[in-house]
Amino acid sequence: MNNKEFVAKKVFDVIKDDLAMEQVERLLEIPKSAAHGDVAFPTFSLAKIYHKAPQQIASDIAEKMDESSFEKIEVVGPYLNFFMDKKKVSHEVLSTVIEQGAQHGDVNLGNNSNVPIDMSSPNIAKPISMGHLRSTVIGNSIALILQKVGYNPIKINHLGDWGTQFGKLIIAYKKWGTEEEVRNDPIGELLRLYVKFHEEAEDDSSLEEEGRAAFRELENDNQEAVSLWKWFRSESLKEFDKIYDMLGITFDSYKGEAFYEDKMDEIVELLEEKHLLKEDQGAEIVDLSAYDLNPALIKKRDGGTLYITRDMAAALYRKRTYDFAKSLYVVGNEQSYHFKQLKAALKEMGYDWSDDMVHIPFGLITKDGKKLSTRKGQIVLLEEVLNDAIQSAQDQIAEKNPDLENKEQVARQVGVGAVIFHDLKNDRLNTFDFTLDEVVRFEGETGPYVQYTYARAMSILRKANFNLDQNKNYALDDEGSWEIVKFIQGYPKMILEAADKYEPSVVAKHAIKLAQAFNKYYGNTRILAEDDQQEARLALVYVVTVLLKEDLRLLGLEAPERM
Ligand code: ARG
């Protein structure tokens, strides 16, 4: 129970004939200044009920309250200010976290039900973009958060490995590519070919048709086309895996769009059976006007299928395979319309479970204010970003802590952590402009700052030779500790909020605030002073390390013990 809930219950006991518990809770305020207590109850709105002045009401209530469960209760004009019993509350908070450890905040909302998470999903033969990075790290963190609240997340990399672009690539490779060049630098070379195709196609419109024809060959199992495609795919995956390894992120499935190639006929048949397919200028569409949406294009004039058709097959496959409680798609907000159409088309087919499909959009990353386009070859190479961040961490370690053990490993944990945290710390829908300096910055609200705070707290515990004693009654009543104790109280609620909103930034912001609160505490309080609360202060430091580490884990960051 947090302080507000505690006060609400006590106030309610006194005025339960006149106000409901929820009303009491809604009226309670957290005062800005500690001088006004931990929780305040304003009585203005009770004047109508009691036909008395608010001041009078406040003192009447105060008289009836059992003051012994508080440090004190003060009446200031129309307000009742409650000062919590710090020793009692801090004891409760500390012993709970000490007992539960990293499991603090765990709840079973999901009964271990399956939640497939469509995430990362880069397109083969192209570099992983900043957008795919966002999807990867946001998806990974959501998976960890959902696990904490009792779901079984299934991380699916829905690779973009099918579609007309592979026809184009096959043509470009045959015209301008060589095996050797692709082997040397697979993604670089395939990207060069892809960009060249689009440049050439501007002057030569027949190229587009050639590309489409080549894709049809691929769809029809033409051997040469298939083996080129397989080769492009495996070379690309090798490159992607390098980045996933650096990030420390794994997947449960790599079933991409191509996997659904033989599962789309069923979708088309089902649509036909339900009389949902309409012809429109030679193409087949599903009318979605009942949902205020444009029709979904299911089959092109040339019989080719589309992105949405593959997504319909994938959704059905996931329902059958996982019987999901929810099915999530962590994909940029530029695809919001697509997911609206996808859900609506499935709903039209009578699949009510499409209501459980959730698109989790995120904002675009721009560079110098402009959208990045792979077609034009404007990309930020992720591997370079990660390597730059690691290098920058290495430089800082060399400068500040040259004798550190496992320097390489720590530099990797910190550099990669910087990139991941930078991506997760803002509401996911915010757009941001990419600058390398920003990403590898270690001061301010960054991953390395949180990691550094964790390492600092760990070093205090080491220095003090702190040994946790589960049976000790740790309790604190100084103002400095109280600030942190109050903050820590909100941990389980914070986890619920992050899970409910699918919002890793809730955890990231919590980590930053906890780190800031701890650093302030460290600056103002002599933690190691030899008085009778030293052990309890160390227990508080310990609890901070448990929660900082858990926050970092939920975001997909490691927590080095020394930095
Ligand atoms: N490969 C797509 C892209 O890069 C993202 C796929 C998202 N997932 C999905 N099921 N549509 O734009």
Residues whose N, C-alpha, C, O or C-beta is under 5 A from the ligand:
A	BS01	LIG	D118 S121 P122 N123 H158 G160 V331
